[in-house]
């Protein structure tokens, strides 16, 4: 029976690096052997030791978890930067994990050593000295560990050492999923030729055009694909001798559509290699394979936000691009090969899963070649989930200077909290710096009273008051559903399959691309602003007034533009010192100015980026001095005379009485 450890690739997943023990030089002098990876859950539980120093013999060591001990009665030599995995049980023959020892063999003995799934403490010992420690879950360390324990390690996950320094704390470790890639982010982009396009306006024509040019190989990684014209085109390419491999999600939300099963059956029967990412005995590397890309002849990449189905091509708002660059195509080719390899236990042939499914008949492909669309030069940078997409987007938004426009199918409801580290928080931060920040979210399937994670009404209501302009849309005049996952950041574009949810960033296999190009960003921006819309009718009229007729130095007054006639959602910016820099935001701003004349410039920017300006001269008088107003006191003189007279009369009467 196939088991999860067929993908326990932990020994292949992390490049070793030199570790320094920050807590104890003396211990470092004794040994540079360290715990490297730990997988406590499952029948093949085990851990890996890595030697960062000179050649060492494991016979000098023991490993304890407080209740049991592993002893090496025979020599096991580890050279510099060599590692060994110790497993509780023998893996199957196909287990690809390099050197390992099953406890109880090769001179090892294990007495009562069993890692607790909910938490345990582990100690690498040389005599009475603790060489290294690892503490996770609910366990508390006795010695050799500082701070809180590492997280609980769920089934199919493992803890991996990632710190360049051994601090004997949770900071040295990271939780990883077995079998997932850990690719480093590409920082230097590939100079490419890019054809941008949008759905539904293009009906996916650039996808067909690019596929038609295939000569030797087509690789398709897709969440779901049942567009009959795509299927018939791939079959025609196969008949011309083009090698075709498809990797599709085996358990999409709602299940694989019956017509898709029939089309995959047809392609399989025609010799196309159709594979599916599916669970094996409960194990999957990724929650979903959610990609929407293809690699053609290792020189062209198609990437879209849309699944390759007819309703998406004809009805959804989405973005796509055809990118030509051999280096970028090879990068994506390598990702496809890693993901689709049959050595992965969660990848299976379509016919292994659906052995008796009947092929669906589709009509032959009619050549749809059209004249090529717009083509631009752009620096192209790949984006991969879950490897590095989340921190990459955080950095890109933080670097924005002028605009951040985002159009999303879905925004995770828990991200609405302004304290959450999320793309919404990053956009709010950008807006607080005066950056034009706008978010379009789809509400087609949302209930305005529903606060679930798929309810974008909640995001709209919560965010519109914190400086982030949000538009909730239920389709549009030209499309039925916003299925996009795109951003415009200054003169760059983020495009691909990554929804704004934790699952898409952290647990799915997703692919996007970041393109640096003024022409390309302008192309997508025109469609974003079209979707954003502008319902203003009439002429813009800016009216500025002051709440005090004669403001003076040292006293606060208010510049008020609330009576202005402007498009809804317009942004008010005030330049108070004639330096072409906005000093205050809002349509009503309190301020104090020094004595003299001040030229104030009000600039209003509407939803489409149009600007309207008006100058206003503010004259501030000198500060008021303390003084007595004698004229104000004169009216009280008669009363004072009467009071004095009455008092005098009373005194005379009392004198006579005496």
For each residue, the residues with C-beta under 8 A, 3 or more apart:
1: 281
2: 6 92 280 281 345
3: 6 43 44 91 92 281 345
4: 7 8 42 44 155 156 178 280 281 282 283 345
5: 8 42 44 87 91 92 95 97 178
6: 2 3 91 92 94 95 96 280 343 344 345
7: 4 178 179 283 285 344 345 346
8: 4 5 39 44 91 95 97 158 178 179
9: 12 13 96 97 178 179
10: 13 14 37 39 48 85 97 158 160 176 178
11: 37 48 83 85 97 98 99
12: 9 96 97 98
13: 9 10 160 176 180 181 182
14: 10 36 37 160 161 162 182
15:
16: 36 50 52 81 83
17: 164
18: 52 164
19: 32 34 52 161 163 164 165 166
20: 28 164 165 166
21: 24 25 27 28 165 166 168
22: 165 166 167
23: 27 146 166 167 168
24: 21 27 28
25: 21 28 29
26: 29 30
27: 21 23 24 30 31 129 130 131
28: 20 21 24 25 31 32
29: 25 26
30: 26 27 126 129 131
31: 27 28 53 56 61 126 131
32: 19 28 51 52 53 54 56
33: 49 50 51 52 53 56 58 61 78 124 131 132
34: 19 49 50 52 124 131 132 161 166
35: 38 47 48 49 50 122 124 132 133 134 161
36: 14 16 47 48 49 50 83 160 161
37: 10 11 14 47 48 85 158 159 160 161
38: 35 47 48 115 122 134 136 153 158 159
39: 8 10 42 44 45 46 47 153 157 158 159 178
40: 45 115 116 117 120 136 153
41: 45 117 153 154 155 156 157
42: 4 5 39 45 155 156
43: 3 88 89
44: 3 4 5 8 39 87 88 89 91
45: 39 40 41 42 87 88 114 115
46: 39 85 86 87 88 100
47: 35 36 37 38 39 63 85 86 115 122
48: 10 11 35 36 37 38 83 84 85 86
49: 33 34 35 36 58 78 83 84 85 86 124
50: 16 33 34 35 36 81 82 83 161
51: 32 33 55 56 78 79 80 81 82 83
52: 16 18 19 32 33 34 80 81
53: 31 32 33 56 80
54: 32 80
55: 51 77 78 79 80
56: 31 32 33 51 53 60 77 78
57: 60 75 76 77 78
58: 33 49 61 72 75 76 77 78 84
59: 72 73 74 75 76 107
60: 56 57 126
61: 31 33 58 72 124 125 126 131
62: 69 70 71 72 124 125
63: 47 69 70 86 113 122 123 124 125
64: 68 69 70 113 122 123 125
65: 68 113 114 115 116 120 121 122 123
66: 120 121 123 142
67: 112 113 114
68: 64 65 110 111 112 113 114
69: 62 63 64 110 111 112 113
70: 62 63 64 86 103 108 109 110 113
71: 62 108 109 110 111
72: 58 59 61 62 75 76 107 108
73: 59 107 108 109
74: 59 106 107 108
75: 57 58 59 72 107
76: 57 58 59 72 84 101 106 107
77: 55 56 57 58
78: 33 49 51 55 56 57 58 82 83 84
79: 51 55 82
80: 51 52 53 54 55
81: 16 50 51 52
82: 50 51 78 79
83: 11 16 36 48 49 50 51 78 98 99
84: 48 49 58 76 78 99 100 101
85: 10 11 37 46 47 48 49 97 98 99 100 101
86: 46 47 48 49 63 70 100 101 103 108
87: 5 44 45 46 90 91 100 101 102 103
88: 43 44 45 46 102 103 110 114
89: 43 44 102
90: 87 102
91: 3 5 6 8 44 87 95 97 100
92: 2 3 5 6 95
93:
94: 6 343
95: 5 6 8 91 92
96: 6 9 12 343
97: 5 8 9 10 11 12 85 91 100
98: 11 12 83 85
99: 11 83 84 85
100: 46 84 85 86 87 91 97
101: 76 84 85 86 87 105 106 108
102: 87 88 89 90 105 106
103: 70 86 87 88 108 109 110 113
104: 108 109 110
105: 101 102 108
106: 74 76 101 102
107: 59 72 73 74 75 76
108: 70 71 72 73 74 86 101 103 104 105
109: 70 71 73 103 104
110: 68 69 70 71 88 103 104 113
111: 68 69 71
112: 67 68 69
113: 63 64 65 67 68 69 70 103 110
114: 45 65 67 68 88
115: 38 40 45 47 65 120 122
116: 40 65 119 120 137 139
117: 40 41 137 152 153 155
118: 137 138 152
119: 116 135 136 137 138 139 149 152
120: 40 65 66 115 116 135 136 137 139
121: 65 66 133 134 135 136 139 140 141 142 145 149
122: 35 38 47 63 64 65 115 133 134 135
123: 63 64 65 66 130 132 133 142 143 144
124: 33 34 35 49 61 62 63 130 131 132 133
125: 61 62 63 64 128 129 130 131
126: 30 31 60 61 129 131
127:
128: 125
129: 27 30 125 126
130: 27 123 124 125 133 143 144
131: 27 30 31 33 34 61 124 125 126
132: 33 34 35 123 124 144 166 168
133: 35 121 122 123 124 130 141 143 144 145 168
134: 35 38 121 122 145 150 159 173
135: 119 120 121 122 139 140 141 145 149 150
136: 38 40 119 120 121 139 149 150 151 152 153 159
137: 116 117 118 119 120 149 150 151 152 153
138: 118 119 149 152
139: 116 119 120 121 135 136 149
140: 121 135 149
141: 121 133 135 144 145 149
142: 66 121 123
143: 123 130 133
144: 123 130 132 133 141 168
145: 121 133 134 135 141 149 168 169
146: 23 167 168 169
147: 169 170 171
148: 170
149: 119 121 135 136 137 138 139 140 141 145 170
150: 134 135 136 137 153 159 170 173 175
151: 136 137 170 175
152: 117 118 119 136 137 138
153: 38 39 40 41 117 136 137 150 157 158 159 175
154: 41 157
155: 4 41 42 117
156: 4 41 42 177 178 282 283 284
157: 39 41 153 154 175 176 177 178
158: 8 10 37 38 39 153 175 176 178
159: 37 38 39 134 136 150 153 173 174 175 176
160: 10 13 14 36 37 173 174 175 176
161: 14 19 34 35 36 37 50 172 173
162: 14 172 173 174
163: 19 166 167 171 172 173
164: 17 18 19 20
165: 19 20 21 22 172
166: 19 20 21 22 23 34 132 163 172
167: 22 23 146 163 171 172
168: 21 23 132 133 144 145 146 172
169: 145 146 147 172
170: 147 148 149 150 151 173
171: 147 163 167
172: 161 162 163 165 166 167 168 169
173: 134 150 159 160 161 162 163 170
174: 159 160 162
175: 150 151 153 157 158 159 160
176: 10 13 157 158 159 160 180 182
177: 156 157 180 285 286 507
178: 4 5 7 8 9 10 39 156 157 158 283 285
179: 7 8 9 285 344 345 346
180: 13 176 177 285 286 386 387
181: 13 335 338 384 387
182: 13 14 176 387
183: 335 384 387 388
184: 388
185: 387 388 391 392
186: 189 331 381 382
187: 381
188:
189: 186 379 380 381 514 516
190: 325 327 328 331 379 380 381
191: 325 377 378 379 380
192: 323 324 325 328 377 378 379 380
193: 323 324 325 375 376 377 378
194: 321 322 323 324 375 376 377 378 380 515 517 520
195: 206 321 322 323 372 373 374 375 376
196: 319 320 321 373 374 376 493 520 523 524
197: 201 202 205 206 319 320 321 322 373
198: 201 202 317 318 319 320 524 527
199: 202 203 204 304 305 306 312 313 314 316 317 318 319 320 479 483
200: 203 313 314 315 316 317 478 479
201: 197 198 478
202: 197 198 199 205 206 320 373
203: 199 200 313 314
204: 199 207 208 227 304 306 308 313 320
205: 197 202 208 209 368 370 373
206: 195 197 202 209 210 302 320 322 373
207: 204 210 211 230 294 302 304 308 313 320 322
208: 204 205 211 212 229 230 233 368 369
209: 205 206 212 213 322 368 369 370 372
210: 206 207 213 214 294 296 300 302 322
211: 207 208 214 218 230 233 234 237 294 296 302
212: 208 209 233 367 368 369
213: 209 210 296 300
214: 210 211 217 218 237 242 296 297
215: 242 297
216: 242 243 297
217: 214 242 243 244 245 295 296 297 298
218: 211 214 234 237 242 243 244 245 294 295 296 297
219: 244 245 246 247 294 295 333 336 340
220: 225 234 244 245 246 247 293 294 308
221: 247 289 291 292 293 294 335 336 339 340 511
222: 225 246 247 248 249 291 292 293 294 307 308
223: 248 249 252 288 289 290 291 292 307 497
224: 248 249 252 256 257 260 307 308 309
225: 220 222 230 231 246 248 260 263 307 308 309
226: 231 257 259 260 263 308 309 310
227: 204 230 231 308 309 310 313
228: 231 232 263 310 362 363
229: 208 232 233 310 365 368
230: 207 208 211 225 227 233 234 308
231: 225 226 227 228 234 235 263 266 267 362
232: 228 229 235 236 362 363 364 365
233: 208 211 212 229 230 236 237 365
234: 211 218 220 230 231 237 238 244 246 267 272
235: 231 232 238 239 266 267 270 272 362 365
236: 232 233 239 240 364 365
237: 211 214 218 233 234 240 242 244
238: 234 235 241 242 244 267 270 271 272
239: 235 236 270
240: 236 237
241: 238
242: 214 215 216 217 218 237 238
243: 216 217 218 273
244: 217 218 219 220 234 237 238 267 272 273
245: 217 218 219 220 272 273 275 336 340
246: 219 220 222 225 234 264 267 272 273 274 275
247: 219 220 221 222 275 276 277 289 291 336 339 340 347
248: 222 223 224 225 264 274 275 276 277 289 350
249: 222 223 224 252 276 277 288 289 290
250: 256 276 277 278 279 289 348 353
251: 255 256 278 279 288
252: 223 224 249 255 256 288
253: 288
254: 257
255: 251 252
256: 224 250 251 252 260 261
257: 224 226 254 260 261
258: 261 262
259: 226 262 263 360
260: 224 225 226 256 257 263 264
261: 256 257 258 264 265 354 357
262: 258 259 265 266 357 358 359 360
263: 225 226 228 231 259 260 266 267 360 362
264: 246 248 260 261 267 268 274 350 354 357
265: 261 262 268 269 350 351 354 357 358 359 360
266: 231 235 262 263 269 270 359 360 361 362
267: 231 234 235 238 244 246 263 264 270 272 274
268: 264 265 271 272 274 349 350 351 359
269: 265 266 359
270: 235 238 239 266 267
271: 238 268
272: 234 235 238 244 245 246 267 268
273: 243 244 245 246 349
274: 246 248 264 267 268 349 350 351
275: 245 246 247 248 340 342 347 348 349 350
276: 247 248 249 250 347 348 349 350 353
277: 247 248 249 250 284 285 286 289 339 346 347 509
278: 250 251 284 346 347 348 353
279: 250 251 282 283 284 346
280: 2 4 6 283 284 345 346 348
281: 1 2 3 4
282: 4 156 279
283: 4 7 156 178 279 280 345 346
284: 156 277 278 279 280 287 346
285: 7 177 178 179 180 277 344 346 509
286: 177 180 277 289 386 507 508 509
287: 284 503 507 508
288: 223 249 251 252 253 503 507 508 509
289: 221 223 247 248 249 250 277 286 339 508 509
290: 223 249 497 498 499 504 508 509 510
291: 221 222 223 247 497 509 510 511
292: 221 222 223 303 304 305 306 307 308 496 497 511
293: 220 221 222 301 302 303 304 332 496 497 511
294: 207 210 211 218 219 220 221 222 301 302
295: 217 218 219 298 300 301 329 332 333 336
296: 210 211 213 214 217 218 299 300 301 302 329
297: 214 215 216 217 218 300 329
298: 217 295 326 329 330 333
299: 296 324 325 326 329
300: 210 213 295 296 297 322 323 324 329
301: 293 294 295 296 322 323 325 328 329 332 513
302: 206 207 210 211 293 294 296 320 321 322 323
303: 292 293 320 321 323 495 496 511 512 513
304: 199 204 207 292 293 308 318 319 320 321 497
305: 199 292 318 319 320 483 484 485 486 495 496 497
306: 199 204 292 309 312 313 316 318 320 483
307: 222 223 224 225 292 312
308: 204 207 220 222 224 225 226 227 230 292 304 312 313
309: 224 225 226 227 306 312 313
310: 226 227 228 229 313 314
311: 314 315 316
312: 199 306 307 308 309 315 316 318 483
313: 199 200 203 204 207 227 306 308 309 310 316
314: 199 200 203 310 311
315: 200 311 312 479 480 481
316: 199 200 306 311 312 313 479 480 481 482 483 484
317: 198 199 200 407 476 478 479 481 482 483 484 531
318: 198 199 304 305 306 312 483 484
319: 196 197 198 199 304 305 484 486 493 495 524 527
320: 196 197 198 199 202 204 206 207 302 303 304 305 306 495
321: 194 195 196 197 302 303 304 495 513 515 520
322: 194 195 197 206 207 209 210 300 301 302
323: 192 193 194 195 300 301 302 303 328 329 380 513
324: 192 193 194 299 300 329
325: 190 191 192 193 299 301 328 329 380
326: 298 299 329 330
327: 190 330 331
328: 190 192 301 323 325 331 332 380 382
329: 295 296 297 298 299 300 301 323 324 325 326 332 333
330: 298 326 327 333 334
331: 186 190 327 328 334 335 382
332: 293 295 301 328 329 335 336 382 511
333: 219 295 298 329 330 336 337
334: 330 331 337 338
335: 181 183 221 331 332 338 339 384 511
336: 219 221 245 247 295 332 333 339 340
337: 333 334 340 341
338: 181 334 335 341
339: 221 247 277 289 335 336 344 347 509
340: 219 221 245 247 275 336 337 344 347
341: 337 338 344 347
342: 275 347 348 349
343: 6 94 96
344: 6 7 179 285 339 340 341 347
345: 2 3 4 6 7 179 280 283
346: 7 179 277 278 279 280 283 284 285
347: 247 275 276 277 278 339 340 341 342 344
348: 250 275 276 278 280 342 352 353
349: 268 273 274 275 276 342 352 353
350: 248 264 265 268 274 275 276 353 354
351: 265 268 274 354 355
352: 348 349 355
353: 250 276 278 348 349 350
354: 261 264 265 350 351 357
355: 351 352
356:
357: 261 262 264 265 354
358: 262 265
359: 262 265 266 268 269
360: 259 262 263 265 266
361: 266
362: 228 231 232 235 263 266
363: 228 232
364: 232 236
365: 229 232 233 235 236
366:
367: 212
368: 205 208 209 212 229
369: 208 209 212
370: 205 209
371:
372: 195 209 375
373: 195 196 197 202 205 206
374: 195 196 519 523
375: 193 194 195 372
376: 193 194 195 196 517 519 520 523
377: 191 192 193 194 517
378: 191 192 193 194 515 516 517 519 520
379: 189 190 191 192 515 516 517
380: 189 190 191 192 194 323 325 328 513 514 515 516
381: 186 187 189 190 513 514 515 516
382: 186 328 331 332 511 512 513 514
383: 388 389 392 393 494 496 498 511 512 513 514
384: 181 183 335 387 388 389 510 511
385: 389 390 498 504 505 506 508 509 510 511 512
386: 180 286 389 390 505 506 507 508 509 510
387: 180 181 182 183 185 384
388: 183 184 185 383 384 391 392
389: 383 384 385 386 392 393 498 505 510 512
390: 385 386 393 394 505 506
391: 185 388 394 395
392: 185 383 388 389 395 396 514
393: 383 389 390 396 397 423 426 487 494 505
394: 390 391 397 398 421 423 426
395: 391 392 398 399
396: 392 393 399 400 489 492 494 514
397: 393 394 400 404 423 426 427 429 430 487 489
398: 394 395 426 429 430
399: 395 396 489
400: 396 397 403 404 430 435 489 490
401: 435 490
402: 435 436 490
403: 400 435 436 437 438 488 489 490
404: 397 400 427 430 435 436 437 438 487 488 489
405: 436 437 438 439 487 488 525 528
406: 423 427 438 439 440 486 487 488 500
407: 317 439 440 482 484 485 486 487 528 531
408: 411 439 440 441 442 482 484 485 499 500
409: 441 442 481 482 483 484 485 499
410: 441 442 454 456 499 500 501
411: 408 415 424 439 441 456 459 500 501
412: 415 422 453 500 501 502
413: 416 451 452 453 454 455 458 459
414: 417 420 453
415: 411 412 420 422 423 424 425 459 500
416: 413 420 424 458 459 462 463
417: 414 420
418: 425 428 466
419: 425
420: 414 415 416 417 424 425
421: 394 425
422: 412 415 425 426 500
423: 393 394 397 406 415 426 427 500
424: 411 415 416 420 427 428 439 459 463 468 500
425: 415 418 419 420 421 422 428 429
426: 393 394 397 398 422 423 429 430
427: 397 404 406 423 424 430 431 437 439 468
428: 418 424 425 431 432 437 463 466 467 468
429: 397 398 425 426 432 433
430: 397 398 400 404 426 427 433 435 437
431: 427 428 434 435 437 466 467 468 469
432: 428 429 467
433: 429 430
434: 431 573 582 585
435: 400 401 402 403 404 430 431
436: 402 403 404 405 571 605 609
437: 403 404 405 427 428 430 431 467 468 469
438: 403 404 405 406 468 469 470 471 528 532 607
439: 405 406 407 408 411 424 427 459 463 468 469 470 471
440: 406 407 408 470 471 473 482 528 531 532
441: 408 409 410 411 456 459 460 470 471 472 473 482
442: 408 409 410 445 446 456 472 473 474 475 481 482 483
443: 446 448 456 457 460 472 473 474
444: 474 475 480 481 482
445: 442 454
446: 442 443 450 454 455 456 457 472
447: 450 455 457
448: 443 457
449:
450: 446 447 455 457
451: 413 455 458
452: 413 455
453: 412 413 414 501
454: 410 413 445 446
455: 413 446 447 450 451 452 458 459
456: 410 411 441 442 443 446 459 460 472
457: 443 446 447 448 450 460 461 472
458: 413 416 451 455 461 462
459: 411 413 415 416 424 439 441 455 456 462 463 470 472
460: 441 443 456 457 463 464 470 471 472
461: 457 458 464
462: 416 458 459 465 466
463: 416 424 428 439 459 460 466 468 470
464: 460 461 468 469 470
465: 462
466: 418 428 431 462 463
467: 428 431 432 437
468: 424 427 428 431 437 438 439 463 464
469: 431 437 438 439 464 569 607
470: 438 439 440 441 459 460 463 464
471: 438 439 440 441 460 532 533
472: 441 442 443 446 456 457 459 460
473: 440 441 442 443 476 482 531
474: 442 443 444
475: 442 444 479 480 481 482
476: 317 473 479 482 531
477:
478: 200 201 317
479: 199 200 315 316 317 475 476 482
480: 315 316 444 475
481: 315 316 317 409 442 444 475
482: 316 317 407 408 409 440 441 442 444 473 475 476 479 531
483: 199 305 306 312 316 317 318 409 442
484: 305 316 317 318 319 407 408 409
485: 305 407 408 409 495 496 497 498 499 500 512
486: 305 319 406 407 493 494 495 524 528
487: 393 397 404 405 406 407 493 494
488: 403 404 405 406 492 493 494 521 524 525 528
489: 396 397 399 400 403 404 492 493 494
490: 400 401 402 403 521
491: 516 517 518 521
492: 396 488 489 514 515 516 517 521
493: 196 319 486 487 488 489 514 515 517 520 521 524
494: 383 393 396 486 487 488 489 512 513 514
495: 303 305 319 320 321 485 486 512 513 515 524
496: 292 293 303 305 383 485 510 511 512 513
497: 223 290 291 292 293 304 305 485 504 510 511 512
498: 290 383 385 389 485 504 505 508 510 512
499: 290 408 409 410 485 503 504
500: 406 408 410 411 412 415 422 423 424 485 504
501: 410 411 412 453 504 505
502: 412 505 506 507
503: 287 288 499 506 507 508
504: 290 385 497 498 499 500 501 507 508 510
505: 385 386 389 390 393 498 501 502 510
506: 385 386 390 502 503
507: 177 286 287 288 386 502 503 504
508: 286 287 288 289 290 385 386 498 503 504
509: 277 285 286 288 289 290 291 339 385 386
510: 290 291 384 385 386 389 496 497 498 504 505
511: 221 291 292 293 303 332 335 382 383 384 385 496 497
512: 303 382 383 385 389 485 494 495 496 497 498
513: 301 303 321 323 380 381 382 383 494 495 496
514: 189 380 381 382 383 392 396 492 493 494
515: 194 321 378 379 380 381 492 493 495 520 521
516: 189 378 379 380 381 491 492
517: 194 376 377 378 379 491 492 493 520 521
518: 491 521 522
519: 374 376 378 522 523
520: 194 196 321 376 378 493 515 517 523 524
521: 488 490 491 492 493 515 517 518 524 525
522: 518 519 525 526
523: 196 374 376 519 520 526 527
524: 196 198 319 486 488 493 495 520 521 527 528
525: 405 488 521 522 528 529
526: 522 523 529 530
527: 198 319 523 524 530 531
528: 405 407 438 440 486 488 524 525 531 532
529: 525 526 532 607 608 609
530: 526 527 533
531: 317 407 440 473 476 482 527 528
532: 438 440 471 528 529 607 608
533: 471 530 607
534: 567 606 607 608
535: 567 568
536: 566 567 568 606
537:
538: 565
539: 565
540: 564 565 566 567 604 606 612
541: 564 565 566
542: 561 564 566 602 604 612 613 614
543: 561 563 564 565
544: 559 560 561 564 600 602 614 616
545: 560 563
546: 549 551 557 558 559 560 618
547: 557 558 560
548: 551 555 557
549: 546
550: 621
551: 546 548 555 557 593 618 619 620 621
552: 555 595 620 621 622 623 624
553: 592 593 594 595 620 621 622 623
554: 592 623 624
555: 548 551 552 592 623 624
556: 590 591 592
557: 546 547 548 551 590 591 592
558: 546 547 588 589 590 591
559: 544 546 574 588 589 591 600 616 618
560: 544 545 546 547 563 587 588
561: 542 543 544 564 572 587 588 602 604
562: 587 588
563: 543 545 560
564: 540 541 542 543 544 561 587 604
565: 538 539 540 541 543
566: 536 540 541 542 570 604 606 612
567: 534 535 536 540 570 606 607
568: 535 536 607
569: 469 606 607
570: 566 567 604 605 606 607
571: 436 585 604 605
572: 561 585 586 587 602 603 604
573: 434 582 584 585 602 603 604 605
574: 559 582 583 584 585 589 600 601 602 603
575: 578 579 580 581 582 583 600 601 603
576: 583 584 591 593 598 600
577: 581 583 598
578: 575 599 601
579: 575
580: 575
581: 575 577
582: 434 573 574 575 585 603
583: 574 575 576 577
584: 573 574 576 589 591
585: 434 571 572 573 574 582 589
586: 572 589
587: 560 561 562 564 572
588: 558 559 560 561 562
589: 558 559 574 584 585 586
590: 556 557 558
591: 556 557 558 559 576 584
592: 553 554 555 556 557
593: 551 553 576 598 618 620
594: 553 620
595: 552 553 620 621 622 623
596: 619 620
597: 617 618 619 620
598: 576 577 593 617 618 619 620
599: 578 615 616 617
600: 544 559 574 575 576 615 616 617 618
601: 574 575 578 613 614 615 616
602: 542 544 561 572 573 574 613 614 615 616
603: 572 573 574 575 582 611 612 613
604: 540 542 561 564 566 570 571 572 573 611 612 613
605: 436 570 571 573 609 610 611 612
606: 534 536 540 566 567 569 570 609 610 611 612
607: 438 469 529 532 533 534 567 568 569 570
608: 529 532 534
609: 436 529 605 606
610: 605 606
611: 603 604 605 606
612: 540 542 566 603 604 605 606
613: 542 601 602 603 604
614: 542 544 601 602
615: 599 600 601 602
616: 544 559 599 600 601 602
617: 597 598 599 600
618: 546 551 559 593 597 598 600
619: 551 596 597 598
620: 551 552 553 593 594 595 596 597 598
621: 550 551 552 553 595
622: 552 553 595
623: 552 553 554 555 595
624: 552 554 555
625:
626:
627:
628: 633
629: 632 633
630: 633 634
631: 634
632: 629 635
633: 628 629 630 636 637
634: 630 631 637
635: 632 638
636: 633 639 640
637: 633 634 640 641
638: 635 641 642
639: 636 642 643
640: 636 637 643 644
641: 637 638 644 645
642: 638 639 645 646
643: 639 640 646 647
644: 640 641 647 648
645: 641 642 648 649
646: 642 643 649 650
647: 643 644 650 651
648: 644 645 651 652
649: 645 646 652 653
650: 646 647 653 654
651: 647 648 654 655
652: 648 649 655 656
653: 649 650 656 657
654: 650 651 657 658
655: 651 652 658
656: 652 653
657: 653 654
658: 654 655
